[in-house]
Amino acid sequence: MAYKNDNLSVLAYANGFTLWHYTTPDAAGTVDTAGYFDDAADMLRTCDMVLANTATGGSARAGLFLVDSASGGSVDVADMLRVGATDSD
């Protein structure tokens, strides 16, 4: 799949920082590929955070991406910091 603008929404904004939410059937490794969020380059800024639900069509994961860089129409996010480890119970 590819980035879909309809799946990105603002959760909070303050002091030049935006916390976003994004949901996608794409795996986290696909989402953190440089350029994945290029179509949102006019909205995302360096140091914004994206709370994400990934792989929603299969083995769903949740986590946090930090926007490493966003300039000149190009966006790169860091690898996802996963929320919720293996459920042992």
C-alpha positions, 0 to 999 in steps of 0.5 A: 500500500501507500500513504493515505492522507485520510488516515492521518489526523491531528491529536494535539498541537502546542508550541509548534509541536503536533502529535498525529495519529495514523492508521494503515494496513502497511507494516511498520517497516514500510511506514518508516521508509524514507519518503513514505510521508512525502505527500504530507510534507506540507503538514509534518515538521521535524520532531513531530510525533506520529502515534500509529496503528500499523499492519491493521489487516493482519498482525496489528501493531501500535507505536510511535514514530518521530519525524526525523526530518521534514524539508523540501517536500521530503519526510523521514521518520525514525523506526517505530518505538513499539507500544505493547510487547508480547502478551504473555497472559 
